[in-house]
Amino acid sequence: MQLPHLASLTLIAGALMTSAAQAQVTPTHADLVYATVGPAPLELDLYLPAGAPAPRPTLVFIHGGGWSGGDKAPIPALCVAALNQGFAVASVNYRLTSQAALFAPESVTFPAQIHDVKGAVRWLRANAATFGLDPTRFASFGTSAGGHLSALLATSGGSAELEGAVGGNLGFSSRVQAALDYFGPTDLIQMNLDTLTPPGSTIDHDAPSSPESRLLGWSLPGQGMGDIRANLTNPTPPYPALVQLATWANPVSWVDAGDPPVFIGHGTSDTSVPVRQSTRLSAALFGAGVEHDFRAIPLAGHGLGGAIDVQALAFLRAKLLGPDRLSVGTPLCAGDTSLDACPCGNTSFDGAQTGCVHSLFVGANLNAVGSASVAADSVELRADSMPNGSVLFFQGPQLVTSGVALDDGLRCVGGPLTRLATKINVQGFASYPAVGEASVSVRGGAVAGQTVHYQAWYRDPAPHCTSGTANLTNALSITWTP
């Protein structure tokens, strides 16, 4: 597993949202039955890429719809783009909370949904040879409720409590090697408490009628997620069982160092699932040392596409196909490798005193804004996991002596650095250049095979830090290749 401050470097291979990507496509194999639950079949559609040699990497798409609606067709633009780039795509249906009559006497409340998705993954692996799939290269992608299930699939690999036996094939693994999560819920109990105003929420997540309450089967008058939260320590049944269900449904509960890389996208103006839900998952992944990329998209609502799809697909290619053009960034050091509290009492963005090594992520991605017009030798420097309002400094290649103070921060990279930009952290992250800013080459004149260094560091506003003090940070080494 890579450390929290390790960045992934990815190449944008042209614009993603082409007319072909937006057009609907027809499954190569439609309505494949991967399991039967009660009297009803569970089906998936399988799309195979034209001309791509077998065995192919496979992207498992999990649709959204509040766990109560939605369907496996049509697949979204990101899946079509993945198909055009050589991925097989399997779009999965699973039990919905609105389908009690269809699947009776079997349950349609949690953990039915994750049992079904894991059953679909096992079925795909069991039939990999038939369809030319590579069983060692599976990834998942989901939006909203599907994003929740994609994240849960990624973090709960090997967890017997959520495996189930849907469809059999228990000799095959349900693990994935990478996951994409678009605006998925995580901690169902905290959904209302995580809502910021603005943007506010169009859903009362505590109500018995909420999607979360229906998912846990606590949806009658007087029940709901708010009632569960009010009875977290109540030993009287059914509250212990409900609290356990809510805990099991939370992808954060299962995070450990063995989890696969995860890409998270979430709009800061989402009024259906608060962005703090993804922040919780990102914080847990940082804490466990799981490689991931968290993109909080300013002003975006409950739905993403375009540039973020480009970045997500590049992340997926890097994890399942290998580096596109750049070598993976190497972490040179963390400002504080201990787990002690950060300097001057700073807290990491999960609110815990978890140490500086968990407080900052320096990322670099080729073609920052997802536009084909951006120069190919431009990168985006990105820092995540810091308190909102903190002042962030990006520094780039031009050298001085290692360890020499620059303003009130210390460099941990050996070599010259100059100030590139100063940013204010918003919603836990900042980027340089930001979307909408002119493309700026931070390659530093490097030629193929040359290594250059980048660093970011930040200073908290009062009351955390006083004048003349700052938090130490991480640095990144990038080797530019042809």
Buried (B, 14 or more C-beta within 10 A) or exposed (E): BBBBBBBBBBBBBEBBBEEEBEEEBEBBEBEBEBBEBEEBEBBBBBBBBEEBEEBBBBBBBBBBBBBBBBEBBBBBBBBBBBBBBBBBBBBBBBBBBBBBEBBEEBBBBBBBBBBBBBBBBBBBBBBBEEBBBBBEBBBBBBBBBBBBBBBBBBBBBEBEEBBBEBBEBEEBBBBBBBBBBBBBBBBBBBBBEBBBEEBEBEBBBBBBEBBBBBBBBBBEEEBBBBBBBEBEEBEEEBBBEBBEBBBBBBBBBBBBEEBBBBBBBBBBBBBBBBBBBBBBBBBBBBBBBBBBBBBBBBEBBBBBBBBBBBBBBBBBBBBBEEBBBBBBBBBBBBBBBEEEBBBBEBBBBBEEBBBBBBBBBBBBBBBBBBBEEBEEBBBBBBBBBBBEEBBBBBBBBBBEEBEEEBEBBBBBBBBBBEEBBEBEBBBBBBBBBBBEEEBBBBBBEBEEEBEBBBBBBBBBEEEBBEEEBBBBBBBBBBBBEE
